Amino acid sequence: MEFLTIQSDIEQVQNALAGTSKSLKSIQKGVLRIAAKGTANTIKAAIRNSDLQRRTGELQKAYTYKVKKSGDEANVFPKALTTKSRTIFPKAMTLSYGHQGPTKRAKAWFIAPRNFVQAGDAYANSGAYMDDVQKYIDKELNKYWS
């Protein structure tokens, strides 16, 4: 099963919140939650902007994120919304990465990659979520120092 795993260096955030009663684990979870939420939203935006025909929105609704209890990583992944629809993961990976059908038959087929997951990975690696992290820091500092 393919997951996007997000890990973040929170040293600057930790230094800014050093005077508060916020724990390191809580700070890590907050920063990872911001990064994972932005990554999931970027993947959903890439799905919306693709050339796929939209019927139920199942693929777009399927992408979710989860921060581990330990607070050291977050995962973004497609999750089946119902127990009957267990085919969302192969569907998501095929449409994101593409697929080449068998070439021995006369009518070989090809599904072009739409690069949903790659868009999310680029967002997570670019640090584009740092503005939201700064808002998080400011909000926490206002709670404790106001």
Backbone as CSV, one residue per row, in Angstrom:
resi,resn,N_x,N_y,N_z,CA_x,CA_y,CA_z,C_x,C_y,C_z
1,MET,0.844,-1.169,0.000,0.000,0.000,0.000,0.897,1.242,0.000
2,GLU,0.643,2.162,-0.883,1.442,3.383,-1.011,0.883,4.479,-0.117
3,PHE,1.754,5.079,0.671,1.399,6.202,1.517,2.365,7.332,1.244
4,LEU,1.901,8.539,1.387,2.809,9.675,1.457,3.093,9.874,2.932
5,THR,4.335,9.815,3.320,4.709,9.996,4.702,5.375,11.354,4.839
6,ILE,4.904,12.139,5.784,5.411,13.490,5.976,6.130,13.545,7.311
7,GLN,7.366,13.994,7.271,8.128,14.236,8.485,8.600,15.674,8.431
8,SER,8.656,16.315,9.591,8.966,17.733,9.613,9.987,18.048,10.691
9,ASP,10.840,19.031,10.414,11.791,19.520,11.399,11.128,20.699,12.100
10,ILE,10.879,20.558,13.396,10.092,21.554,14.112,10.935,22.377,15.081
11,GLU,12.235,22.442,14.849,13.124,23.136,15.779,12.755,24.609,15.932
12,GLN,12.454,25.295,14.822,12.091,26.719,14.901,10.785,26.913,15.656
13,VAL,9.818,26.064,15.414,8.539,26.151,16.105,8.737,25.890,17.592
14,GLN,9.572,24.916,17.899,9.862,24.563,19.284,10.489,25.741,20.024
15,ASN,11.429,26.439,19.375,12.080,27.593,19.997,11.089,28.726,20.241
16,ALA,10.176,28.940,19.296,9.198,30.018,19.438,8.213,29.744,20.570
17,LEU,7.881,28.495,20.788,6.905,28.129,21.812,7.562,27.634,23.105
18,ALA,8.851,27.911,23.278,9.591,27.403,24.439,9.039,27.942,25.761
19,GLY,8.525,29.160,25.777,8.044,29.746,27.020,6.640,29.332,27.403
20,THR,5.999,28.539,26.615,4.622,28.134,26.896,4.603,26.757,27.553
21,SER,3.440,26.335,27.952,3.309,25.014,28.556,3.005,23.948,27.497
22,LYS,3.122,24.306,26.234,2.881,23.372,25.136,3.969,22.305,25.133
23,SER,3.595,21.040,25.033,4.576,19.959,25.018,5.141,19.784,23.609
24,LEU,6.301,19.179,23.549,6.948,18.910,22.271,6.063,18.041,21.390
25,LYS,5.447,17.035,21.983,4.581,16.127,21.233,3.394,16.877,20.633
26,SER,2.815,17.776,21.388,1.680,18.559,20.918,2.091,19.489,19.768
27,ILE,3.265,20.075,19.877,3.771,20.955,18.817,4.009,20.151,17.543
28,GLN,4.648,18.991,17.677,4.902,18.137,16.520,3.600,17.749,15.823
29,LYS,2.629,17.337,16.612,1.343,16.929,16.035,0.677,18.084,15.302
30,GLY,0.735,19.276,15.888,0.118,20.437,15.255,0.756,20.779,13.927
31,VAL,2.086,20.757,13.864,2.791,21.070,12.623,2.540,19.993,11.577
32,LEU,2.599,18.732,11.984,2.341,17.652,11.036,0.898,17.667,10.541
33,ARG,-0.036,18.021,11.396,-1.442,18.107,10.994,-1.605,19.168,9.903
34,ILE,-0.939,20.300,10.076,-1.011,21.377,9.081,-0.429,20.907,7.747
35,ALA,0.742,20.256,7.797,1.389,19.779,6.568,0.560,18.700,5.885
36,ALA,0.026,17.765,6.654,-0.759,16.669,6.077,-2.069,17.172,5.485
37,LYS,-2.712,18.102,6.176,-3.972,18.652,5.663,-3.737,19.386,4.345
38,GLY,-2.660,20.164,4.271,-2.326,20.863,3.028,-1.990,19.903,1.906
39,THR,-1.307,18.821,2.225,-0.962,17.810,1.221,-2.222,17.128,0.692
40,ALA,-3.122,16.742,1.587,-4.375,16.109,1.159,-5.202,17.074,0.305
41,ASN,-5.246,18.342,0.693,-5.994,19.330,-0.096,-5.359,19.545,-1.460
42,THR,-4.031,19.476,-1.550,-3.347,19.616,-2.839,-3.673,18.434,-3.743
43,ILE,-3.698,17.233,-3.187,-4.054,16.049,-3.978,-5.488,16.170,-4.476
44,LYS,-6.394,16.611,-3.609,-7.794,16.786,-4.010,-7.934,17.846,-5.087
45,ALA,-7.151,18.914,-4.992,-7.187,19.964,-6.019,-6.665,19.425,-7.345
46,ALA,-5.627,18.590,-7.308,-5.099,17.992,-8.535,-6.135,17.070,-9.176
47,ILE,-6.898,16.367,-8.369,-7.959,15.510,-8.898,-9.050,16.366,-9.545
48,ARG,-9.429,17.458,-8.863,-10.457,18.356,-9.416,-10.021,18.971,-10.742
49,ASN,-8.742,19.312,-10.857,-8.238,19.988,-12.055,-7.853,19.030,-13.167
50,SER,-7.995,17.722,-12.949,-7.618,16.750,-13.969,-8.706,16.640,-15.024
51,ASP,-8.411,15.840,-16.019,-9.344,15.643,-17.127,-10.300,14.468,-16.898
52,LEU,-10.369,13.963,-15.681,-11.257,12.843,-15.384,-12.715,13.283,-15.393
53,GLN,-13.567,12.383,-15.845,-14.994,12.653,-15.804,-15.477,12.412,-14.376
54,ARG,-16.161,13.379,-13.818,-16.615,13.278,-12.439,-18.032,12.708,-12.384
55,ARG,-18.191,11.676,-11.565,-19.514,11.106,-11.380,-19.918,11.198,-9.922
56,THR,-19.194,10.527,-9.066,-19.571,10.500,-7.649,-18.617,11.294,-6.772
57,GLY,-17.433,11.602,-7.258,-16.442,12.290,-6.440,-15.765,11.356,-5.457
58,GLU,-15.892,10.053,-5.682,-15.353,9.058,-4.762,-13.843,9.192,-4.597
59,LEU,-13.131,9.404,-5.688,-11.682,9.509,-5.626,-11.252,10.749,-4.833
60,GLN,-11.917,11.842,-5.070,-11.569,13.077,-4.377,-11.887,12.993,-2.888
61,LYS,-12.998,12.401,-2.540,-13.401,12.280,-1.140,-12.552,11.263,-0.386
62,ALA,-11.886,10.365,-1.095,-11.178,9.260,-0.457,-9.876,9.678,0.216
63,TYR,-9.224,10.738,-0.256,-7.923,11.104,0.305,-8.093,11.747,1.677
64,THR,-7.398,11.175,2.646,-7.454,11.640,4.017,-6.053,11.593,4.607
65,TYR,-5.916,12.060,5.830,-4.612,12.042,6.484,-4.781,11.613,7.932
66,LYS,-3.676,11.147,8.513,-3.685,10.743,9.905,-2.308,11.030,10.491
67,VAL,-2.295,11.649,11.663,-1.057,11.915,12.385,-0.898,10.815,13.425
68,LYS,0.283,10.209,13.482,0.520,9.148,14.455,0.446,9.698,15.872
69,LYS,0.052,8.870,16.814,-0.045,9.290,18.212,1.303,9.721,18.768
70,SER,2.365,9.114,18.270,3.701,9.480,18.748,4.091,10.880,18.272
71,GLY,3.435,11.380,17.233,3.686,12.729,16.748,4.932,12.867,15.896
72,ASP,5.469,11.757,15.377,6.675,11.880,14.578,6.453,11.751,13.079
73,GLU,5.257,11.386,12.635,4.961,11.377,11.205,3.450,11.382,10.967
74,ALA,3.115,11.793,9.747,1.721,11.810,9.309,1.649,11.099,7.967
75,ASN,0.532,10.459,7.697,0.328,9.745,6.438,-0.877,10.317,5.709
76,VAL,-0.740,10.443,4.394,-1.840,10.853,3.525,-2.114,9.670,2.610
77,PHE,-3.371,9.222,2.561,-3.692,7.996,1.834,-5.146,8.008,1.395
78,PRO,-5.487,7.197,0.365,-6.889,7.052,-0.016,-7.560,6.014,0.878
79,LYS,-8.743,6.328,1.351,-9.470,5.431,2.236,-10.859,5.197,1.651
80,ALA,-11.277,3.940,1.603,-12.607,3.602,1.096,-13.661,4.200,2.023
81,LEU,-14.642,4.841,1.447,-15.672,5.502,2.242,-16.712,4.529,2.772
82,THR,-16.935,3.467,2.045,-17.895,2.454,2.492,-17.233,1.083,2.441
83,THR,-17.830,0.123,3.090,-17.273,-1.224,3.070,-17.479,-1.905,1.723
84,LYS,-18.457,-1.453,0.957,-18.711,-2.042,-0.354,-17.694,-1.569,-1.387
85,SER,-17.124,-0.404,-1.183,-16.235,0.197,-2.173,-14.781,0.021,-1.747
86,ARG,-14.281,-1.187,-1.802,-12.905,-1.492,-1.400,-11.906,-1.339,-2.546
87,THR,-12.329,-0.869,-3.694,-11.439,-0.773,-4.848,-10.834,0.613,-5.005
88,ILE,-10.948,1.484,-4.016,-10.470,2.850,-4.174,-8.947,2.914,-4.263
89,PHE,-8.228,2.086,-3.525,-6.765,2.158,-3.554,-6.192,1.808,-4.926
90,PRO,-6.584,0.680,-5.549,-6.062,0.413,-6.900,-6.478,1.477,-7.907
91,LYS,-7.691,1.988,-7.762,-8.172,3.037,-8.654,-7.318,4.296,-8.506
92,ALA,-7.040,4.686,-7.276,-6.251,5.890,-7.017,-4.829,5.737,-7.544
93,MET,-4.217,4.597,-7.323,-2.834,4.401,-7.768,-2.749,4.291,-9.291
94,THR,-3.709,3.617,-9.915,-3.702,3.498,-11.366,-3.859,4.865,-12.022
95,LEU,-4.790,5.669,-11.526,-5.004,6.973,-12.132,-3.866,7.949,-11.820
96,SER,-3.230,7.806,-10.688,-2.143,8.711,-10.343,-0.854,8.368,-11.084
97,TYR,-0.503,7.076,-11.131,0.763,6.665,-11.731,0.643,6.152,-13.155
98,GLY,-0.561,5.845,-13.612,-0.754,5.302,-14.948,-0.574,3.799,-14.959
99,HIS,-0.920,3.174,-16.108,-0.801,1.722,-16.207,-0.730,1.325,-17.674
100,GLN,0.163,0.394,-17.966,0.306,-0.149,-19.313,-0.332,-1.516,-19.344
101,GLY,-1.272,-1.718,-20.264,-1.938,-3.010,-20.388,-1.031,-4.031,-21.056
102,PRO,-1.502,-5.249,-21.170,-0.684,-6.294,-21.791,-0.387,-5.951,-23.247
103,THR,0.833,-6.171,-23.655,1.231,-5.803,-25.025,1.174,-6.981,-25.991
104,LYS,0.936,-8.197,-25.509,0.895,-9.368,-26.387,-0.393,-9.429,-27.189
105,ARG,-1.454,-8.851,-26.664,-2.728,-8.864,-27.382,-2.707,-7.805,-28.481
106,ALA,-3.611,-7.910,-29.383,-3.670,-6.972,-30.493,-4.056,-5.573,-30.020
107,LYS,-4.921,-5.482,-29.006,-5.373,-4.184,-28.543,-4.777,-3.898,-27.164
108,ALA,-3.544,-3.445,-27.139,-2.922,-3.059,-25.874,-3.507,-1.719,-25.453
109,TRP,-3.591,-1.470,-24.175,-4.181,-0.238,-23.686,-3.230,0.451,-22.722
110,PHE,-3.453,1.724,-22.550,-2.583,2.521,-21.700,-3.441,3.553,-20.961
111,ILE,-3.251,3.641,-19.649,-3.922,4.671,-18.852,-2.858,5.693,-18.494
112,ALA,-3.054,6.909,-18.945,-2.064,7.964,-18.720,-2.048,8.382,-17.246
113,PRO,-0.857,8.654,-16.709,-0.783,9.091,-15.307,-1.326,10.506,-15.142
114,ARG,-2.057,10.746,-14.047,-2.601,12.078,-13.764,-1.784,12.809,-12.695
115,ASN,-0.860,12.095,-12.032,0.102,12.673,-11.074,-0.542,13.365,-9.874
116,PHE,-1.558,12.763,-9.280,-2.174,13.327,-8.077,-1.216,13.261,-6.897
117,VAL,-0.688,12.064,-6.666,0.174,11.836,-5.517,1.463,12.650,-5.654
118,GLN,1.962,12.763,-6.865,3.183,13.526,-7.078,2.967,15.004,-6.756
119,ALA,1.778,15.532,-7.036,1.467,16.925,-6.691,1.477,17.114,-5.181
120,GLY,0.935,16.156,-4.449,0.949,16.215,-2.989,2.356,16.098,-2.436
121,ASP,3.160,15.238,-3.030,4.547,15.066,-2.602,5.347,16.346,-2.850
122,ALA,5.117,16.982,-3.981,5.808,18.241,-4.279,5.409,19.328,-3.284
123,TYR,4.138,19.372,-2.905,3.674,20.344,-1.912,4.343,20.108,-0.564
124,ALA,4.392,18.853,-0.137,4.981,18.531,1.166,6.470,18.847,1.197
125,ASN,7.162,18.610,0.085,8.601,18.868,0.034,8.938,20.334,-0.162
126,SER,7.996,21.129,-0.676,8.284,22.534,-0.966,8.229,23.411,0.283
127,GLY,7.551,22.969,1.316,7.420,23.794,2.525,6.426,24.923,2.332
128,ALA,5.497,24.775,1.413,4.502,25.808,1.138,3.535,26.007,2.294
129,TYR,3.519,25.102,3.230,2.619,25.171,4.376,3.200,25.982,5.531
130,MET,4.375,26.547,5.360,5.036,27.262,6.458,4.269,28.523,6.886
131,ASP,3.524,29.146,5.988,2.688,30.286,6.380,1.628,29.851,7.392
132,ASP,1.043,28.686,7.157,0.047,28.154,8.084,0.686,27.764,9.414
133,VAL,1.914,27.285,9.369,2.637,26.950,10.598,2.894,28.228,11.402
134,GLN,3.249,29.308,10.709,3.477,30.586,11.395,2.178,31.081,12.048
135,LYS,1.051,30.917,11.380,-0.236,31.282,11.981,-0.511,30.443,13.223
136,TYR,-0.159,29.163,13.162,-0.317,28.261,14.307,0.523,28.744,15.484
137,ILE,1.758,29.108,15.209,2.652,29.604,16.266,2.081,30.875,16.883
138,ASP,1.657,31.816,16.027,1.104,33.074,16.526,-0.137,32.844,17.375
139,LYS,-0.985,31.926,16.946,-2.206,31.615,17.694,-1.866,31.047,19.073
140,GLU,-0.909,30.127,19.117,-0.514,29.527,20.390,0.153,30.556,21.303
141,LEU,0.978,31.423,20.738,1.633,32.444,21.543,0.617,33.432,22.101
142,ASN,-0.382,33.767,21.306,-1.433,34.682,21.789,-2.232,34.065,22.927
143,LYS,-2.411,32.749,22.907,-3.126,32.076,23.982,-2.381,32.204,25.307
144,TYR,-1.069,32.055,25.265,-0.284,31.995,26.485,0.247,33.346,26.947
145,TRP,0.441,34.288,26.034,1.067,35.552,26.410,0.131,36.736,26.353
146,SER,-1.139,36.493,26.152,-2.105,37.602,26.110,-2.768,37.797,27.449
